Amino acid sequence: KRIRVGAITMRVPKPCARCSIPGVDPDTAEATKEPLKTLATFRKRKNEIFFGVNAIADQLGELCVGDEAEVL
C-alpha cells in the first residue's frame, strides 16, 4: 500500500493498465508490439494489460535515476 523512492513516500492505491508508450523506442519514435505482447501473456485482466501501479506522492520532492525504492 505504500512505497518510498529516494526520500519521497507514496501511497499505491491500485494497479495501472498500461498504455502503448512502453512500446515506443525513445530514440527513433518507432512503435513496436513489445513489451505489451509479452506482458499480455501473464498480466492481462479484463482486456487490459497491467504493468506498474498508480502512486500518489505524500510530499513534493525530486526523484532521480538510481534512487532506491523500498516497499513499506
PQR file of N, CA, C, O and H, with PARSE charges and radii, in Angstrom:
ATOM      1  N   LYS A   1       0.797  -1.211   0.000 -0.4000 1.5000
ATOM      2  CA  LYS A   1       0.000   0.000   0.000 -0.0000 2.0000
ATOM      3  C   LYS A   1       0.835   1.268   0.000  0.5500 1.7000
ATOM      4  O   LYS A   1       0.345   2.329  -0.386 -0.5500 1.4000
ATOM      5  N   ARG A   2       2.113   1.174   0.434 -0.4000 1.5000
ATOM      6  CA  ARG A   2       2.977   2.361   0.477 -0.0000 2.0000
ATOM      7  C   ARG A   2       4.378   1.973   0.013  0.5500 1.7000
ATOM      8  O   ARG A   2       4.837   0.854   0.242 -0.5500 1.4000
ATOM      9  H   ARG A   2       2.511   0.312   0.748  0.4000 1.0000
ATOM     10  N   ILE A   3       5.050   2.926  -0.646 -0.4000 1.5000
ATOM     11  CA  ILE A   3       6.436   2.740  -1.058 -0.0000 2.0000
ATOM     12  C   ILE A   3       7.214   4.022  -0.760  0.5500 1.7000
ATOM     13  O   ILE A   3       6.632   5.081  -0.526 -0.5500 1.4000
ATOM     14  H   ILE A   3       4.677   3.835  -0.832  0.4000 1.0000
ATOM     15  N   ARG A   4       8.531   3.901  -0.773 -0.4000 1.5000
ATOM     16  CA  ARG A   4       9.405   5.072  -0.676 -0.0000 2.0000
ATOM     17  C   ARG A   4      10.402   4.981  -1.824  0.5500 1.7000
ATOM     18  O   ARG A   4      11.031   3.943  -2.030 -0.5500 1.4000
ATOM     19  H   ARG A   4       9.004   3.041  -0.963  0.4000 1.0000
ATOM     20  N   VAL A   5      10.538   6.063  -2.561 -0.4000 1.5000
ATOM     21  CA  VAL A   5      11.546   6.160  -3.618 -0.0000 2.0000
ATOM     22  C   VAL A   5      12.401   7.361  -3.275  0.5500 1.7000
ATOM     23  O   VAL A   5      11.909   8.489  -3.241 -0.5500 1.4000
ATOM     24  H   VAL A   5      10.026   6.906  -2.393  0.4000 1.0000
ATOM     25  N   GLY A   6      13.682   7.127  -3.021 -0.4000 1.5000
ATOM     26  CA  GLY A   6      14.530   8.202  -2.513 -0.0000 2.0000
ATOM     27  C   GLY A   6      13.954   8.668  -1.196  0.5500 1.7000
ATOM     28  O   GLY A   6      13.749   7.854  -0.295 -0.5500 1.4000
ATOM     29  H   GLY A   6      14.082   6.211  -3.049  0.4000 1.0000
ATOM     30  N   ALA A   7      13.689   9.950  -1.058 -0.4000 1.5000
ATOM     31  CA  ALA A   7      13.134  10.496   0.177 -0.0000 2.0000
ATOM     32  C   ALA A   7      11.622  10.688   0.115  0.5500 1.7000
ATOM     33  O   ALA A   7      11.024  11.186   1.069 -0.5500 1.4000
ATOM     34  H   ALA A   7      13.856  10.611  -1.790  0.4000 1.0000
ATOM     35  N   ILE A   8      11.000  10.301  -0.993 -0.4000 1.5000
ATOM     36  CA  ILE A   8       9.564  10.542  -1.181 -0.0000 2.0000
ATOM     37  C   ILE A   8       8.761   9.283  -0.876  0.5500 1.7000
ATOM     38  O   ILE A   8       9.021   8.223  -1.445 -0.5500 1.4000
ATOM     39  H   ILE A   8      11.486   9.896  -1.768  0.4000 1.0000
ATOM     40  N   THR A   9       7.785   9.401   0.024 -0.4000 1.5000
ATOM     41  CA  THR A   9       6.872   8.295   0.281 -0.0000 2.0000
ATOM     42  C   THR A   9       5.636   8.471  -0.584  0.5500 1.7000
ATOM     43  O   THR A   9       5.224   9.590  -0.889 -0.5500 1.4000
ATOM     44  H   THR A   9       7.574  10.263   0.486  0.4000 1.0000
ATOM     45  N   MET A  10       5.046   7.332  -0.976 -0.4000 1.5000
ATOM     46  CA  MET A  10       3.885   7.358  -1.871 -0.0000 2.0000
ATOM     47  C   MET A  10       2.874   6.314  -1.450  0.5500 1.7000
ATOM     48  O   MET A  10       3.230   5.244  -0.955 -0.5500 1.4000
ATOM     49  H   MET A  10       5.381   6.423  -0.728  0.4000 1.0000
ATOM     50  N   ARG A  11       1.606   6.639  -1.655 -0.4000 1.5000
ATOM     51  CA  ARG A  11       0.525   5.663  -1.497 -0.0000 2.0000
ATOM     52  C   ARG A  11       0.326   4.979  -2.842  0.5500 1.7000
ATOM     53  O   ARG A  11       0.450   5.607  -3.894 -0.5500 1.4000
ATOM     54  H   ARG A  11       1.317   7.508  -2.057  0.4000 1.0000
ATOM     55  N   VAL A  12       0.017   3.686  -2.799 -0.4000 1.5000
ATOM     56  CA  VAL A  12      -0.164   2.896  -4.019 -0.0000 2.0000
ATOM     57  C   VAL A  12      -1.596   2.348  -4.002  0.5500 1.7000
ATOM     58  O   VAL A  12      -1.836   1.263  -3.470 -0.5500 1.4000
ATOM     59  H   VAL A  12      -0.083   3.176  -1.945  0.4000 1.0000
ATOM     60  N   PRO A  13      -2.561   3.102  -4.588 -0.5600 1.5000
ATOM     61  CA  PRO A  13      -3.957   2.707  -4.478  0.2800 2.0000
ATOM     62  C   PRO A  13      -4.397   1.554  -5.379  0.5500 1.7000
ATOM     63  O   PRO A  13      -5.297   0.800  -5.009 -0.5500 1.4000
ATOM     64  N   LYS A  14      -3.777   1.401  -6.563 -0.4000 1.5000
ATOM     65  CA  LYS A  14      -4.254   0.347  -7.464 -0.0000 2.0000
ATOM     66  C   LYS A  14      -3.256   0.082  -8.584  0.5500 1.7000
ATOM     67  O   LYS A  14      -2.395   0.913  -8.871 -0.5500 1.4000
ATOM     68  H   LYS A  14      -3.046   2.014  -6.864  0.4000 1.0000
ATOM     69  N   PRO A  15      -3.380  -1.095  -9.219 -0.5600 1.5000
ATOM     70  CA  PRO A  15      -2.551  -1.380 -10.390  0.2800 2.0000
ATOM     71  C   PRO A  15      -2.909  -0.443 -11.533  0.5500 1.7000
ATOM     72  O   PRO A  15      -3.974   0.174 -11.542 -0.5500 1.4000
ATOM     73  N   CYS A  16      -2.009  -0.348 -12.488 -0.4000 1.5000
ATOM     74  CA  CYS A  16      -2.183   0.586 -13.604 -0.0000 2.0000
ATOM     75  C   CYS A  16      -2.191  -0.183 -14.923  0.5500 1.7000
ATOM     76  O   CYS A  16      -1.249  -0.912 -15.235 -0.5500 1.4000
ATOM     77  H   CYS A  16      -1.144  -0.849 -12.481  0.4000 1.0000
ATOM     78  N   ALA A  17      -3.267  -0.010 -15.692 -0.4000 1.5000
ATOM     79  CA  ALA A  17      -3.301  -0.596 -17.035 -0.0000 2.0000
ATOM     80  C   ALA A  17      -2.310   0.174 -17.900  0.5500 1.7000
ATOM     81  O   ALA A  17      -2.195   1.394 -17.782 -0.5500 1.4000
ATOM     82  H   ALA A  17      -4.032   0.582 -15.439  0.4000 1.0000
ATOM     83  N   ARG A  18      -1.609  -0.526 -18.753 -0.4000 1.5000
ATOM     84  CA  ARG A  18      -0.508   0.057 -19.494 -0.0000 2.0000
ATOM     85  C   ARG A  18      -0.967   0.595 -20.833  0.5500 1.7000
ATOM     86  O   ARG A  18      -1.727  -0.061 -21.546 -0.5500 1.4000
ATOM     87  H   ARG A  18      -1.703  -1.517 -18.848  0.4000 1.0000
ATOM     88  N   CYS A  19      -0.512   1.776 -21.171 -0.4000 1.5000
ATOM     89  CA  CYS A  19      -0.756   2.347 -22.498 -0.0000 2.0000
ATOM     90  C   CYS A  19       0.334   1.837 -23.445  0.5500 1.7000
ATOM     91  O   CYS A  19       1.142   0.990 -23.066 -0.5500 1.4000
ATOM     92  H   CYS A  19       0.106   2.308 -20.592  0.4000 1.0000
ATOM     93  N   SER A  20       0.352   2.340 -24.643 -0.4000 1.5000
ATOM     94  CA  SER A  20       1.314   1.845 -25.640 -0.0000 2.0000
ATOM     95  C   SER A  20       2.690   2.498 -25.536  0.5500 1.7000
ATOM     96  O   SER A  20       3.597   2.105 -26.270 -0.5500 1.4000
ATOM     97  H   SER A  20      -0.305   3.028 -24.951  0.4000 1.0000
ATOM     98  N   ILE A  21       2.876   3.465 -24.666 -0.4000 1.5000
ATOM     99  CA  ILE A  21       4.160   4.189 -24.569 -0.0000 2.0000
ATOM    100  C   ILE A  21       5.363   3.261 -24.361  0.5500 1.7000
ATOM    101  O   ILE A  21       6.405   3.508 -24.969 -0.5500 1.4000
ATOM    102  H   ILE A  21       2.139   3.784 -24.070  0.4000 1.0000
ATOM    103  N   PRO A  22       5.280   2.201 -23.530 -0.5600 1.5000
ATOM    104  CA  PRO A  22       6.469   1.340 -23.385  0.2800 2.0000
ATOM    105  C   PRO A  22       6.906   0.682 -24.691  0.5500 1.7000
ATOM    106  O   PRO A  22       8.042   0.219 -24.798 -0.5500 1.4000
ATOM    107  N   GLY A  23       6.017   0.635 -25.686 -0.4000 1.5000
ATOM    108  CA  GLY A  23       6.371   0.028 -26.965 -0.0000 2.0000
ATOM    109  C   GLY A  23       6.927   1.013 -27.977  0.5500 1.7000
ATOM    110  O   GLY A  23       7.083   0.670 -29.149 -0.5500 1.4000
ATOM    111  H   GLY A  23       5.095   1.011 -25.599  0.4000 1.0000
ATOM    112  N   VAL A  24       7.231   2.236 -27.546 -0.4000 1.5000
ATOM    113  CA  VAL A  24       7.789   3.236 -28.456 -0.0000 2.0000
ATOM    114  C   VAL A  24       9.271   3.430 -28.137  0.5500 1.7000
ATOM    115  O   VAL A  24       9.640   3.754 -27.008 -0.5500 1.4000
ATOM    116  H   VAL A  24       7.105   2.515 -26.594  0.4000 1.0000
ATOM    117  N   ASP A  25      10.101   3.227 -29.142 -0.4000 1.5000
ATOM    118  CA  ASP A  25      11.543   3.408 -28.969 -0.0000 2.0000
ATOM    119  C   ASP A  25      11.819   4.896 -28.743  0.5500 1.7000
ATOM    120  O   ASP A  25      11.487   5.705 -29.609 -0.5500 1.4000
ATOM    121  H   ASP A  25       9.801   2.964 -30.059  0.4000 1.0000
ATOM    122  N   PRO A  26      12.413   5.285 -27.613 -0.5600 1.5000
ATOM    123  CA  PRO A  26      12.625   6.705 -27.333  0.2800 2.0000
ATOM    124  C   PRO A  26      13.628   7.383 -28.270  0.5500 1.7000
ATOM    125  O   PRO A  26      13.614   8.606 -28.413 -0.5500 1.4000
ATOM    126  N   ASP A  27      14.483   6.607 -28.897 -0.4000 1.5000
ATOM    127  CA  ASP A  27      15.476   7.190 -29.800 -0.0000 2.0000
ATOM    128  C   ASP A  27      14.942   7.413 -31.208  0.5500 1.7000
ATOM    129  O   ASP A  27      15.338   8.363 -31.884 -0.5500 1.4000
ATOM    130  H   ASP A  27      14.494   5.613 -28.781  0.4000 1.0000
ATOM    131  N   THR A  28      14.034   6.530 -31.653 -0.4000 1.5000
ATOM    132  CA  THR A  28      13.562   6.604 -33.041 -0.0000 2.0000
ATOM    133  C   THR A  28      12.074   6.917 -33.168  0.5500 1.7000
ATOM    134  O   THR A  28      11.606   7.232 -34.262 -0.5500 1.4000
ATOM    135  H   THR A  28      13.712   5.759 -31.104  0.4000 1.0000
ATOM    136  N   ALA A  29      11.326   6.836 -32.072 -0.4000 1.5000
ATOM    137  CA  ALA A  29       9.861   7.003 -32.045 -0.0000 2.0000
ATOM    138  C   ALA A  29       9.147   5.896 -32.818  0.5500 1.7000
ATOM    139  O   ALA A  29       7.965   6.026 -33.137 -0.5500 1.4000
ATOM    140  H   ALA A  29      11.707   6.580 -31.183  0.4000 1.0000
ATOM    141  N   GLU A  30       9.853   4.817 -33.118 -0.4000 1.5000
ATOM    142  CA  GLU A  30       9.253   3.679 -33.811 -0.0000 2.0000
ATOM    143  C   GLU A  30       8.415   2.869 -32.825  0.5500 1.7000
ATOM    144  O   GLU A  30       8.875   2.537 -31.732 -0.5500 1.4000
ATOM    145  H   GLU A  30      10.813   4.711 -32.859  0.4000 1.0000
ATOM    146  N   ALA A  31       7.176   2.553 -33.222 -0.4000 1.5000
ATOM    147  CA  ALA A  31       6.283   1.751 -32.375 -0.0000 2.0000
ATOM    148  C   ALA A  31       6.522   0.265 -32.637  0.5500 1.7000
ATOM    149  O   ALA A  31       6.689  -0.158 -33.780 -0.5500 1.4000
ATOM    150  H   ALA A  31       6.802   2.822 -34.110  0.4000 1.0000
ATOM    151  N   THR A  32       6.535  -0.509 -31.570 -0.4000 1.5000
ATOM    152  CA  THR A  32       6.685  -1.961 -31.669 -0.0000 2.0000
ATOM    153  C   THR A  32       5.582  -2.620 -30.859  0.5500 1.7000
ATOM    154  O   THR A  32       4.889  -1.957 -30.087 -0.5500 1.4000
ATOM    155  H   THR A  32       6.399  -0.165 -30.640  0.4000 1.0000
ATOM    156  N   LYS A  33       5.420  -3.923 -31.035 -0.4000 1.5000
ATOM    157  CA  LYS A  33       4.409  -4.655 -30.279 -0.0000 2.0000
ATOM    158  C   LYS A  33       4.918  -5.059 -28.893  0.5500 1.7000
ATOM    159  O   LYS A  33       4.126  -5.386 -28.009 -0.5500 1.4000
ATOM    160  H   LYS A  33       5.983  -4.461 -31.662  0.4000 1.0000
ATOM    161  N   GLU A  34       6.207  -5.035 -28.711 -0.4000 1.5000
ATOM    162  CA  GLU A  34       6.790  -5.370 -27.420 -0.0000 2.0000
ATOM    163  C   GLU A  34       6.966  -4.105 -26.594  0.5500 1.7000
ATOM    164  O   GLU A  34       7.179  -3.042 -27.178 -0.5500 1.4000
ATOM    165  H   GLU A  34       6.850  -4.769 -29.429  0.4000 1.0000
ATOM    166  N   PRO A  35       6.891  -4.158 -25.314 -0.5600 1.5000
ATOM    167  CA  PRO A  35       6.755  -5.321 -24.449  0.2800 2.0000
ATOM    168  C   PRO A  35       5.314  -5.740 -24.183  0.5500 1.7000
ATOM    169  O   PRO A  35       5.088  -6.722 -23.475 -0.5500 1.4000
ATOM    170  N   LEU A  36       4.321  -5.017 -24.737 -0.4000 1.5000
ATOM    171  CA  LEU A  36       2.928  -5.336 -24.419 -0.0000 2.0000
ATOM    172  C   LEU A  36       2.523  -6.743 -24.865  0.5500 1.7000
ATOM    173  O   LEU A  36       1.726  -7.397 -24.192 -0.5500 1.4000
ATOM    174  H   LEU A  36       4.504  -4.219 -25.312  0.4000 1.0000
ATOM    175  N   LYS A  37       3.056  -7.208 -25.979 -0.4000 1.5000
ATOM    176  CA  LYS A  37       2.722  -8.554 -26.457 -0.0000 2.0000
ATOM    177  C   LYS A  37       3.123  -9.600 -25.416  0.5500 1.7000
ATOM    178  O   LYS A  37       2.350 -10.508 -25.111 -0.5500 1.4000
ATOM    179  H   LYS A  37       3.703  -6.677 -26.526  0.4000 1.0000
ATOM    180  N   THR A  38       4.325  -9.465 -24.878 -0.4000 1.5000
ATOM    181  CA  THR A  38       4.790 -10.410 -23.857 -0.0000 2.0000
ATOM    182  C   THR A  38       4.033 -10.216 -22.546  0.5500 1.7000
ATOM    183  O   THR A  38       3.626 -11.196 -21.922 -0.5500 1.4000
ATOM    184  H   THR A  38       4.952  -8.727 -25.126  0.4000 1.0000
ATOM    185  N   LEU A  39       3.840  -8.971 -22.121 -0.4000 1.5000
ATOM    186  CA  LEU A  39       3.110  -8.711 -20.879 -0.0000 2.0000
ATOM    187  C   LEU A  39       1.694  -9.277 -20.929  0.5500 1.7000
ATOM    188  O   LEU A  39       1.179  -9.738 -19.910 -0.5500 1.4000
ATOM    189  H   LEU A  39       4.171  -8.175 -22.628  0.4000 1.0000
ATOM    190  N   ALA A  40       1.065  -9.249 -22.091 -0.4000 1.5000
ATOM    191  CA  ALA A  40      -0.303  -9.754 -22.237 -0.0000 2.0000
ATOM    192  C   ALA A  40      -0.402 -11.243 -21.926  0.5500 1.7000
ATOM    193  O   ALA A  40      -1.482 -11.726 -21.588 -0.5500 1.4000
ATOM    194  H   ALA A  40       1.484  -8.874 -22.918  0.4000 1.0000
ATOM    195  N   THR A  41       0.699 -11.975 -22.034 -0.4000 1.5000
ATOM    196  CA  THR A  41       0.657 -13.415 -21.774 -0.0000 2.0000
ATOM    197  C   THR A  41       0.523 -13.743 -20.288  0.5500 1.7000
ATOM    198  O   THR A  41       0.123 -14.852 -19.933 -0.5500 1.4000
ATOM    199  H   THR A  41       1.577 -11.582 -22.309  0.4000 1.0000
ATOM    200  N   PHE A  42       0.854 -12.787 -19.417 -0.4000 1.5000
ATOM    201  CA  PHE A  42       0.732 -13.088 -17.987 -0.0000 2.0000
ATOM    202  C   PHE A  42       0.245 -11.926 -17.132  0.5500 1.7000
ATOM    203  O   PHE A  42       0.149 -12.072 -15.914 -0.5500 1.4000
ATOM    204  H   PHE A  42       1.179 -11.887 -19.705  0.4000 1.0000
ATOM    205  N   ARG A  43      -0.062 -10.788 -17.720 -0.4000 1.5000
ATOM    206  CA  ARG A  43      -0.535  -9.646 -16.938 -0.0000 2.0000
ATOM    207  C   ARG A  43      -1.837  -9.058 -17.487  0.5500 1.7000
ATOM    208  O   ARG A  43      -2.121  -7.880 -17.270 -0.5500 1.4000
ATOM    209  H   ARG A  43       0.016 -10.669 -18.710  0.4000 1.0000
ATOM    210  N   LYS A  44      -2.621  -9.861 -18.189 -0.4000 1.5000
ATOM    211  CA  LYS A  44      -3.850  -9.359 -18.790 -0.0000 2.0000
ATOM    212  C   LYS A  44      -5.043  -9.749 -17.926  0.5500 1.7000
ATOM    213  O   LYS A  44      -5.210 -10.911 -17.553 -0.5500 1.4000
ATOM    214  H   LYS A  44      -2.390 -10.818 -18.366  0.4000 1.0000
ATOM    215  N   ARG A  45      -5.878  -8.738 -17.614 -0.4000 1.5000
ATOM    216  CA  ARG A  45      -7.125  -8.954 -16.877 -0.0000 2.0000
ATOM    217  C   ARG A  45      -8.177  -8.040 -17.480  0.5500 1.7000
ATOM    218  O   ARG A  45      -7.924  -6.856 -17.701 -0.5500 1.4000
ATOM    219  H   ARG A  45      -5.743  -7.795 -17.917  0.4000 1.0000
ATOM    220  N   LYS A  46      -9.341  -8.578 -17.742 -0.4000 1.5000
ATOM    221  CA  LYS A  46     -10.454  -7.781 -18.275 -0.0000 2.0000
ATOM    222  C   LYS A  46     -10.037  -6.971 -19.503  0.5500 1.7000
ATOM    223  O   LYS A  46     -10.370  -5.791 -19.616 -0.5500 1.4000
ATOM    224  H   LYS A  46      -9.547  -9.540 -17.563  0.4000 1.0000
ATOM    225  N   ASN A  47      -9.316  -7.602 -20.413 -0.4000 1.5000
ATOM    226  CA  ASN A  47      -8.857  -6.983 -21.666 -0.0000 2.0000
ATOM    227  C   ASN A  47      -7.935  -5.781 -21.471  0.5500 1.7000
ATOM    228  O   ASN A  47      -7.804  -4.951 -22.370 -0.5500 1.4000
ATOM    229  H   ASN A  47      -9.046  -8.561 -20.322  0.4000 1.0000
ATOM    230  N   GLU A  48      -7.301  -5.682 -20.316 -0.4000 1.5000
ATOM    231  CA  GLU A  48      -6.301  -4.639 -20.088 -0.0000 2.0000
ATOM    232  C   GLU A  48      -5.008  -5.310 -19.639  0.5500 1.7000
ATOM    233  O   GLU A  48      -5.031  -6.338 -18.963 -0.5500 1.4000
ATOM    234  H   GLU A  48      -7.408  -6.356 -19.585  0.4000 1.0000
ATOM    235  N   ILE A  49      -3.892  -4.719 -20.019 -0.4000 1.5000
ATOM    236  CA  ILE A  49      -2.590  -5.246 -19.641 -0.0000 2.0000
ATOM    237  C   ILE A  49      -2.051  -4.387 -18.500  0.5500 1.7000
ATOM    238  O   ILE A  49      -1.893  -3.174 -18.636 -0.5500 1.4000
ATOM    239  H   ILE A  49      -3.873  -3.884 -20.568  0.4000 1.0000
ATOM    240  N   PHE A  50      -1.775  -5.041 -17.376 -0.4000 1.5000
ATOM    241  CA  PHE A  50      -1.318  -4.321 -16.197 -0.0000 2.0000
ATOM    242  C   PHE A  50       0.187  -4.462 -16.030  0.5500 1.7000
ATOM    243  O   PHE A  50       0.740  -5.562 -16.070 -0.5500 1.4000
ATOM    244  H   PHE A  50      -1.904  -6.026 -17.266  0.4000 1.0000
ATOM    245  N   PHE A  51       0.835  -3.313 -15.841 -0.4000 1.5000
ATOM    246  CA  PHE A  51       2.284  -3.279 -15.642 -0.0000 2.0000
ATOM    247  C   PHE A  51       2.593  -1.986 -14.917  0.5500 1.7000
ATOM    248  O   PHE A  51       2.675  -0.926 -15.538 -0.5500 1.4000
ATOM    249  H   PHE A  51       0.386  -2.420 -15.808  0.4000 1.0000
ATOM    250  N   GLY A  52       2.763  -2.062 -13.628 -0.4000 1.5000
ATOM    251  CA  GLY A  52       3.003  -0.866 -12.836 -0.0000 2.0000
ATOM    252  C   GLY A  52       1.833  -0.578 -11.918  0.5500 1.7000
ATOM    253  O   GLY A  52       0.864  -1.336 -11.864 -0.5500 1.4000
ATOM    254  H   GLY A  52       2.696  -2.923 -13.123  0.4000 1.0000
ATOM    255  N   VAL A  53       1.934   0.514 -11.206 -0.4000 1.5000
ATOM    256  CA  VAL A  53       0.907   0.926 -10.264 -0.0000 2.0000
ATOM    257  C   VAL A  53       0.737   2.443 -10.317  0.5500 1.7000
ATOM    258  O   VAL A  53       1.653   3.167 -10.706 -0.5500 1.4000
ATOM    259  H   VAL A  53       2.721   1.130 -11.250  0.4000 1.0000
ATOM    260  N   ASN A  54      -0.422   2.904  -9.928 -0.4000 1.5000
ATOM    261  CA  ASN A  54      -0.605   4.338  -9.707 -0.0000 2.0000
ATOM    262  C   ASN A  54       0.022   4.648  -8.358  0.5500 1.7000
ATOM    263  O   ASN A  54      -0.092   3.857  -7.422 -0.5500 1.4000
ATOM    264  H   ASN A  54      -1.167   2.316  -9.612  0.4000 1.0000
ATOM    265  N   ALA A  55       0.675   5.779  -8.255 -0.4000 1.5000
ATOM    266  CA  ALA A  55       1.297   6.184  -6.991 -0.0000 2.0000
ATOM    267  C   ALA A  55       0.993   7.654  -6.737  0.5500 1.7000
ATOM    268  O   ALA A  55       1.042   8.477  -7.651 -0.5500 1.4000
ATOM    269  H   ALA A  55       0.767   6.422  -9.015  0.4000 1.0000
ATOM    270  N   ILE A  56       0.679   7.972  -5.488 -0.4000 1.5000
ATOM    271  CA  ILE A  56       0.357   9.335  -5.084 -0.0000 2.0000
ATOM    272  C   ILE A  56       1.392   9.773  -4.062  0.5500 1.7000
ATOM    273  O   ILE A  56       1.467   9.219  -2.965 -0.5500 1.4000
ATOM    274  H   ILE A  56       0.639   7.303  -4.746  0.4000 1.0000
ATOM    275  N   ALA A  57       2.183  10.760  -4.423 -0.4000 1.5000
ATOM    276  CA  ALA A  57       3.247  11.245  -3.526 -0.0000 2.0000
ATOM    277  C   ALA A  57       2.639  11.925  -2.308  0.5500 1.7000
ATOM    278  O   ALA A  57       1.644  12.642  -2.419 -0.5500 1.4000
ATOM    279  H   ALA A  57       2.122  11.210  -5.314  0.4000 1.0000
ATOM    280  N   ASP A  58       3.242  11.696  -1.146 -0.4000 1.5000
ATOM    281  CA  ASP A  58       2.798  12.323   0.097 -0.0000 2.0000
ATOM    282  C   ASP A  58       3.366  13.727   0.265  0.5500 1.7000
ATOM    283  O   ASP A  58       2.848  14.515   1.055 -0.5500 1.4000
ATOM    284  H   ASP A  58       4.050  11.113  -1.056  0.4000 1.0000
ATOM    285  N   GLN A  59       4.423  14.043  -0.469 -0.4000 1.5000
ATOM    286  CA  GLN A  59       5.026  15.371  -0.373 -0.0000 2.0000
ATOM    287  C   GLN A  59       5.753  15.682  -1.679  0.5500 1.7000
ATOM    288  O   GLN A  59       6.005  14.791  -2.490 -0.5500 1.4000
ATOM    289  H   GLN A  59       4.845  13.402  -1.111  0.4000 1.0000
ATOM    290  N   LEU A  60       6.081  16.940  -1.866 -0.4000 1.5000
ATOM    291  CA  LEU A  60       6.863  17.330  -3.034 -0.0000 2.0000
ATOM    292  C   LEU A  60       8.309  16.890  -2.838  0.5500 1.7000
ATOM    293  O   LEU A  60       8.781  16.763  -1.708 -0.5500 1.4000
ATOM    294  H   LEU A  60       5.877  17.663  -1.207  0.4000 1.0000
ATOM    295  N   GLY A  61       8.996  16.661  -3.929 -0.4000 1.5000
ATOM    296  CA  GLY A  61      10.396  16.285  -3.850 -0.0000 2.0000
ATOM    297  C   GLY A  61      10.924  15.960  -5.225  0.5500 1.7000
ATOM    298  O   GLY A  61      10.238  16.157  -6.228 -0.5500 1.4000
ATOM    299  H   GLY A  61       8.613  16.764  -4.847  0.4000 1.0000
ATOM    300  N   GLU A  62      12.122  15.469  -5.272 -0.4000 1.5000
ATOM    301  CA  GLU A  62      12.777  15.169  -6.530 -0.0000 2.0000
ATOM    302  C   GLU A  62      13.128  13.693  -6.586  0.5500 1.7000
ATOM    303  O   GLU A  62      13.700  13.143  -5.645 -0.5500 1.4000
ATOM    304  H   GLU A  62      12.679  15.309  -4.457  0.4000 1.0000
ATOM    305  N   LEU A  63      12.780  13.056  -7.701 -0.4000 1.5000
ATOM    306  CA  LEU A  63      13.178  11.676  -7.953 -0.0000 2.0000
ATOM    307  C   LEU A  63      14.354  11.693  -8.913  0.5500 1.7000
ATOM    308  O   LEU A  63      14.375  12.482  -9.857 -0.5500 1.4000
ATOM    309  H   LEU A  63      12.315  13.503  -8.466  0.4000 1.0000
ATOM    310  N   CYS A  64      15.323  10.837  -8.683 -0.4000 1.5000
ATOM    311  CA  CYS A  64      16.500  10.775  -9.541 -0.0000 2.0000
ATOM    312  C   CYS A  64      16.747   9.347  -9.993  0.5500 1.7000
ATOM    313  O   CYS A  64      16.447   8.397  -9.270 -0.5500 1.4000
ATOM    314  H   CYS A  64      15.307  10.196  -7.916  0.4000 1.0000
ATOM    315  N   VAL A  65      17.291   9.202 -11.179 -0.4000 1.5000
ATOM    316  CA  VAL A  65      17.703   7.891 -11.653 -0.0000 2.0000
ATOM    317  C   VAL A  65      18.647   7.291 -10.619  0.5500 1.7000
ATOM    318  O   VAL A  65      19.588   7.945 -10.170 -0.5500 1.4000
ATOM    319  H   VAL A  65      17.535   9.974 -11.766  0.4000 1.0000
ATOM    320  N   GLY A  66      18.388   6.054 -10.250 -0.4000 1.5000
ATOM    321  CA  GLY A  66      19.235   5.375  -9.278 -0.0000 2.0000
ATOM    322  C   GLY A  66      18.721   5.462  -7.847  0.5500 1.7000
ATOM    323  O   GLY A  66      19.283   4.823  -6.958 -0.5500 1.4000
ATOM    324  H   GLY A  66      17.623   5.523 -10.615  0.4000 1.0000
ATOM    325  N   ASP A  67      17.652   6.248  -7.599 -0.4000 1.5000
ATOM    326  CA  ASP A  67      17.074   6.294  -6.256 -0.0000 2.0000
ATOM    327  C   ASP A  67      16.628   4.896  -5.848  0.5500 1.7000
ATOM    328  O   ASP A  67      16.085   4.143  -6.657 -0.5500 1.4000
ATOM    329  H   ASP A  67      17.196   6.768  -8.322  0.4000 1.0000
ATOM    330  N   GLU A  68      16.858   4.568  -4.613 -0.4000 1.5000
ATOM    331  CA  GLU A  68      16.450   3.274  -4.082 -0.0000 2.0000
ATOM    332  C   GLU A  68      14.950   3.282  -3.836  0.5500 1.7000
ATOM    333  O   GLU A  68      14.398   4.259  -3.331 -0.5500 1.4000
ATOM    334  H   GLU A  68      17.298   5.180  -3.956  0.4000 1.0000
ATOM    335  N   ALA A  69      14.295   2.184  -4.199 -0.4000 1.5000
ATOM    336  CA  ALA A  69      12.866   2.008  -3.964 -0.0000 2.0000
ATOM    337  C   ALA A  69      12.684   0.975  -2.861  0.5500 1.7000
ATOM    338  O   ALA A  69      13.378  -0.041  -2.821 -0.5500 1.4000
ATOM    339  H   ALA A  69      14.743   1.390  -4.609  0.4000 1.0000
ATOM    340  N   GLU A  70      11.746   1.251  -1.970 -0.4000 1.5000
ATOM    341  CA  GLU A  70      11.502   0.367  -0.831 -0.0000 2.0000
ATOM    342  C   GLU A  70      10.006   0.203  -0.622  0.5500 1.7000
ATOM    343  O   GLU A  70       9.268   1.188  -0.599 -0.5500 1.4000
ATOM    344  H   GLU A  70      11.183   2.076  -2.002  0.4000 1.0000
ATOM    345  N   VAL A  71       9.553  -1.046  -0.470 -0.4000 1.5000
ATOM    346  CA  VAL A  71       8.168  -1.325  -0.132 -0.0000 2.0000
ATOM    347  C   VAL A  71       8.016  -1.148   1.367  0.5500 1.7000
ATOM    348  O   VAL A  71       8.732  -1.775   2.148 -0.5500 1.4000
ATOM    349  H   VAL A  71      10.153  -1.846  -0.489  0.4000 1.0000
ATOM    350  N   LEU A  72       7.081  -0.293   1.770 -0.4000 1.5000
ATOM    351  CA  LEU A  72       6.864  -0.050   3.198 -0.0000 2.0000
ATOM    352  C   LEU A  72       5.718  -0.916   3.658  0.5500 1.7000
ATOM    353  O   LEU A  72       5.352  -0.881   4.833 -0.5500 1.4000
ATOM    354  H   LEU A  72       6.500   0.217   1.136  0.4000 1.0000
TER
END
